[in-house]
Amino acid sequence: MQHTFEINRISRKWATQFLENYTLEQLNKIPEGFSNNLIWNIGHILVTQQVLVYKLSGLPMLVSEELIDKYRKGTKPEHDVTQAEVDEIKTVLLPTIDKMELDYNEKLFQNFVEYPTSTGFVLKSTEDAMLFNAFHEGLHVGIMMSIRKFV
């Protein structure tokens, strides 16, 4: 599982670079042909990891319900985010991966509710969720790399 945590850290570091190198206006811009923006993708990978790994394991999530409601699967940007919200996301982006690794090593993930993903892959364990999350974050980093060309 060590490689899975490292892959997740890489995607989060890429996401952090977007937060550090793009203006608030650029983070909020939805380019023509896209249905979301850079900041939505970053919030979405944060929230999805929490739902897939923590919620499906029956453990408390490490981000606010407000963030979950705003960035969970099936949502889209409804309004521009503020710098305060960008800062909140940036503050928890990397630590949530560190905490997931710590919790995994401390064997806190004992239960899991099976979950069929939209890709057709069925998650049957926390390990499945962590592995799938790495794939999911890679997809969204790719989307962000496309969006950046138009902001």
C-alpha positions, 0 to 999 in steps of 0.5 A: 500500500505504500506505493498507493499513498505515494501516488496519492501524494503526487496527485495532491502535490500537482493539485497544490501547484495549481492552487499556488500558481493560478489566480482566484479568477483562473481557478474559478473559470470554466472554459468553453467545452468544460463543465467544471473548473480547476478549483472544483476538480481539486475540491472533488478529489479531496472530497471523493477520497474522504467519501470512498475511504472514510465514509464507506469504512464507517469512520468520521470524515476529515473535511466539513459537510459543507465541502462534501456537499459542494464537491461530491460526485454529481455536483458542479460549480454553482458560484465562484469560490472565495480565497478563504475556501481555496485556503481551506482546501489547500490546508487539508489537501496533503494532510488528509493523505498523511492521515489516511496512511497513518490511520491505515497503519494503525489498522483503523479501517476494519469495516467497509460497505461495498460500493460500485463505482461509475466505472463499473469497478466494485470496491470491496475493501478499504484497500480497493477504495485507496487504490481506486482513489489513486486512479480517480485523482489521476483522471482529475489531474489530467482534466486540470491539465487540460483546463489550464490551457484555457484559463 
